[in-house]
Amino acid sequence: MQRRDFLGLSIATGLFATGLSGCRTSDPLVFGIHPWIGYEPLYLARDFGWLPASVVLESGPSSKDSMAGLLSGKLHGAALTLDETIRVWSEGTEVVVVAVADVSAGADALITRPHITELAELQGKRIAVEVNGVSGIMLLKILELAGLAWSDVVPIDLPVSEHAGAWSRAEVDASVCYEPTAMKLEREGGVRLFDSSDIPETIFDLLVVTREAADGNPDAVRDMVTAHFRGLQHLVRSMHDAVYRVANHQGIRPEDVQSALATVMLPDLAANQRYLSGAGRVEIMARSLSKLMLRTGMIRNEPGFQRLCDPSFLPRSLP
Amino acid sequence: MKARRCLLIPILLVVIECLTATVASAREALTFGIFAYRPDNIIRERFEPLARYLSREVGAEVRLVVLSQDNMNRAVAANELDFFLTNPSHLLLIRSERSLTGVLATLVRRSGDQSTSSLGGVIFTGSQRQDINSLEDLRSKSIASPGMHFLGGYQTQVLELQDAGIDIRKVNLIRFLGTHDRVVRAVLSGDADVGFVRTSILEQMAKANPDLFAQIKILNRQELAGFPYVVSTRLYPEWPLVALPHVNERVVRRVASALFSIEPDDEVAVAAGITGFSPPADYQSVEYLARTLRVAPFDQVPRVTWVDVLQHYRLWVFTVAVLVILLLASSLWLARSRRQLASEQKRLRQLVSGWPQPALLIKGGVFVDTNRAAVDLLGYSASVSIYGKDLAVFSPEFQPDGQISRQKMEQINTRVGDGHVEQFEWVLQRSDGSEVWVDVTMAPVHGEGEQEAFILCSWYNITRRKQAEQRQRLAASVFEYAREAIFITDSYGMVIDANDAYLAITGRPRKRTIQRLPPLPLDEGSGVFSSARAQGFWAGEFASRRNNGESLALSMTISSVRDDHGKVSHFVGIFSDITRLKEQEQKLRIMAHYDALTGLPNRVLFADRLQQAMALTRRQSGKLAVIYIDLDEFKPVNDAFGHEAGDQLLVEIASRMRAVLREEDTLARLGGDEFAAIVMNVQDEASLESLLVRLLARVAEPAWVVDHNVEVSASIGCTLFPQTADLDGDQLLRQADQAMYQAKQTGRNRYVRFSDFSS
């Protein structure tokens, strides 16, 4: 019910934003975002006023909203994981990866009840997972490593934001989730059995825009990417300040922010150039991942991209 | 002397020992400088337990020195400190002035059960100030701050305000009061509108003054979860604890170990209001802040050398250099080509002005430039007289073809304006009124970028040619229109050209004239040319024939024409048709010798013939007879039937008598009804008498004149020649006349011989 209300509200705001923007000569880039440590630079940029009027952040509770917004055309871009990007592509909306916000290095984790000590013991267990999200991919990888099939476990499809509730109600034995949920579960006695640092450079959190926006409003896209990197610069350089702001934003303690930051790699401009290049890691992962997703039926259609990444929106330097 | 020296050495040794001991004891005591960001006594009270704790842990006396920033700078410069604890901005300043070992630890401050290693700035004002509610309201307000090198007490606020678009260093009155406590007091007392202090100051002071937060209000308050203090700015790392390089490394290790082993609940930590020390933080953000604000030690604008600029703007410098070189090269090239152009123009101008043919430039229909030759041709002294005028001004009203000069000129100008080159003949009027024929060429000259084309106009004086042409035309017209035939032959007499009169007279078509001989006298033929060659001319009359066979009489003159070398190159002939003249002449001659009525010779011819006959007869020793005949009774016929009848009768009688006489005989009418005859070769008397009888008979025959039968008779006198006496013709005729008279006397219609009655 809450979710429905929220959707209605966001559609209303979206319509309002579109209606308003219709009067202006250049529509702002409406960019969908949800709380995640890797996307915090954009929030920081917004808070410091580094986000120009050409970009409007549309904050939702999870990436589901961002994907729906992209598919409905309400959003011109969104912060998504690589698998979500592929999903959007296969659903028929052409998107372009313009920046890598972070690479998961422990941020996505499998938290189990303490009695589960090995991956193989997952067999027959109830595992909370957001099937159509990055945790779904994570679980696929985990099952692959554990030598189990999807049918060997009892996946309980839940949005990650609801995992903590399910856990405390003892409805699940394990959860494939990400920060800060993972940390909350750990505090409630969960054990980190597996995390993304075991599969490095596999789970990417990206900033994507629709092909339409990339072609039609490239300046706004560039503004958005630049704002992300300014926020990132503040996050890295003024860690003493940023941890408090992120903590405030995510509603967690500053120490938790620091430990969350330890679970992701935040690639700077140079690293982004590397990741987004034609033969870069993102492009390679995208191909193998889309094959995997097609094989497991996570997507119905093969996304028809030749080139998913476009590094041309990366700023040459920062102020 | 020696004893004194021996005494001196032990004293020196003692002194040296004492000195060494002093140094050693100084090394044992470590001086710990703390920046007095709050009143000395508070600082000392808080950190004295830390000094004691360190003395205990390190095993050497740790002396606490509370210093202002300036004093700390001096103490550091004098190496009087071994460790110091100050704010990060001050650290940057000190580090820029001398080398340090680096930051040993970062202070972790405590607030209740929370702790933080971050600090920030607080911007506050009195709670009663209704006019100050946000950063925007800070414009032109007085500000109290502890000092310029206070990170949380000045620099963080300046940056925050700068981001909000307010440069307080330019527009605000800022008072630096040295400590945070004074700042708070100044704001509370109203001496300053706004105060800047670092985080934790207000919370500390609130312990002594619980009403503090009610008396002030915080501006630009940041909502930072987990941060224990009120804060208006972004956060930076807490104070660094720094060891100076001269401190023994072992001592540094011990101090560091002691600092890191402080637990939050330790008495020393609680007293100092800290939870301990953490490993050194990254002070890069503070450095970035100082750089952004350009405060010490980054207040100097970095000296940029040429090499730096070159390194940084390599591409630009190179591009600009290339462009400058290109510019220079092109300007040089332009200047050179301009010089060339100028000299070429000069040469061209000289060429045009010195050119012997008149040349002029026309623009907008009037002359704008001209050369000397044109001025001379028109008879003016200066070219100014020509400028601004058009061609018609220098022309007579009408051109020889009858057109009005101005109209003709305008037509030509239009055609030239359309891009045609025009060549035509024109008559100019010179300043003295005389006229000059010129051949004019007008050509449009299209200058690049010029709206209106120039017209180049050149004149060629053709007056002489025109005059020669006129003469030639006259000569040609003489040739064409002369009534006399004129022809020109080559040196062999073959006709080269002939006029129409020639063709008319000779009746030959032109093709049968050219390259043939002209009509020539039959006897001389082309010998006439030899005569003309020899004497310069030949003239003569001769008979010729027309082409259709009619006879012609021509009067011709042939003149030789000599070339430059005196050789005869041509002959010019002229002849006229004198046929009619000749006929006239013939007629006149007949009229003088013959009787018009009867056609018989008259008295004159008779006398002539008689002479000839007498001469012939004398030569041939023959005889001739002269007969004088007078008609009888003629006058009555004339009277009765008229003169016409008389004339008819005379013609009839004459014809009859002529028929009686022989061919060689001559019958002449001497006048009226008197006739005379010469009878040649009179053989004998008998034949003469028979002739005379026949004559009488023939005359006496009746004649039919004017419808009347008329009968007349004749009285004839006759004489012979030669006679004994030498007689002339007149005498002979008189003899015959006398004899006739005798016949008349003796009854008419008879003949009488002279000898008959004279003898």
Interface residues (C-beta under 8 A of the other chain):
Chain A: F48 G49 R237 S238 M239 H240 D241 V243 Y244 R245 A247 N248 G251 I252 R253 P254 E255
Chain B: S117 S118 G120 D163 E223 L224 A225 G226 F227 R234 L235 Y236 P237 A281 D282 Q284 S285 Y288
